[in-house]
Amino acid sequence: MDLTPNQLNILQRLAVQGFAVVAFPMYASAVGVRRGECAALLIPAPDGSLALQGEPCYLLNGNLAVPVLRDRKKFYVWKKQAVEATPELEEELRQVREDLVRILDSALAHGSHSS
């Protein structure tokens, strides 16, 4: 995937906030970012920035786990592996999402002011 200078700048801002760029082969058209045990997919936006695709996910063995409900409890599942969604895990995911949205929105604001 070819990224624009603006998109590379956004990835650099994310790196400063503790995010690492990771590849998820099943999602070749997206850029993966990871912080701790959480990851998210970013896709090129029409305005030349990056946008969050879906919600950040918990990682199980380096794979994006899917949230499911079992017996009224939330779990993150990848194939036959599952981790219960603890309050700490949910808070980590919430914080990752909040930080991503803040950085992506900030990049969009900066991008629209430069001509």
C-alpha positions in Angstrom: 0.0 0.0 0.0 1.3 3.4 -1.0 0.8 6.1 1.7 0.8 9.8 1.2 3.1 12.1 3.1 0.1 13.1 5.2 -0.7 9.5 6.0 2.9 8.8 7.0 2.8 11.9 9.2 -0.3 10.5 11.0 1.5 7.1 11.5 4.5 9.1 13.0 2.1 10.9 15.4 0.6 7.5 16.4 4.2 6.1 17.0 4.8 9.0 19.4 1.7 7.9 21.3 3.0 4.4 21.7 1.4 2.8 18.6 3.4 0.4 16.4 2.5 -0.3 12.7 1.7 -4.0 12.2 0.6 -6.0 9.2 -2.5 -8.1 9.3 -2.3 -10.2 6.1 -6.1 -10.8 6.0 -6.6 -7.0 5.9 -4.0 -6.0 3.2 -5.9 -2.9 2.2 -5.7 -1.5 5.8 -2.8 -0.3 8.0 -2.7 -2.1 11.3 -1.6 -0.3 14.5 -1.0 -1.8 17.8 -0.6 -0.6 21.4 -0.3 -3.2 24.2 -2.7 -6.0 23.5 -5.0 -3.9 21.4 -5.0 -3.2 17.7 -7.0 -1.3 15.1 -7.2 -1.1 11.4 -6.8 2.3 9.6 -7.9 2.8 6.0 -7.1 5.6 3.6 -9.7 8.3 3.7 -10.9 10.3 0.7 -9.4 13.5 2.1 -5.9 11.9 2.2 -5.8 11.2 5.9 -6.5 7.9 7.6 -9.7 6.7 9.2 -10.5 4.1 11.8 -12.1 1.0 10.2 -14.5 -0.6 12.7 -13.5 -0.7 16.4 -10.2 -1.5 18.0 -9.8 -5.2 18.9 -8.1 -7.2 21.5 -5.2 -9.4 20.1 -5.0 -13.1 20.7 -1.7 -14.6 19.4 -1.3 -11.6 17.2 -4.7 -11.9 15.6 -7.7 -9.6 15.8 -10.2 -11.2 18.2 -13.9 -10.7 17.8 -16.2 -9.8 20.7 -18.9 -12.3 21.4 -21.5 -12.9 24.2 -21.5 -16.3 26.0 -23.8 -16.8 29.0 -24.3 -13.0 29.3 -20.5 -12.5 29.5 -18.4 -10.8 26.9 -15.4 -12.6 25.5 -12.9 -11.8 22.8 -12.5 -14.8 20.5 -10.0 -15.9 17.8 -10.7 -19.4 16.5 -10.8 -21.7 19.6 -9.1 -19.2 21.9 -11.1 -16.9 24.1 -10.4 -14.2 26.8 -13.0 -12.8 29.0 -13.6 -9.1 28.6 -12.4 -7.8 32.0 -13.1 -4.2 33.1 -9.3 -3.6 32.6 -9.3 -4.9 29.1 -12.4 -2.9 28.2 -10.7 0.2 29.6 -7.6 -0.4 27.6 -9.7 -0.8 24.4 -11.6 2.4 25.3 -8.4 4.3 25.8 -6.9 3.1 22.5 -10.0 4.1 20.6 -10.1 7.5 22.3 -6.4 8.1 21.5 -6.8 7.0 17.9 -9.9 9.2 17.3 -8.1 12.2 18.9 -5.0 11.8 16.8 -6.9 11.1 13.6 -9.2 14.1 14.2 -6.2 16.3 15.0 -4.5 15.2 11.8 -7.7 16.0 9.8 -7.8 19.5 11.4 -4.2 20.2 10.6 -4.5 18.8 7.0 -7.5 21.1 6.2 -5.6 24.2 7.3 -2.5 23.6 5.2 -2.7 24.4 1.5 
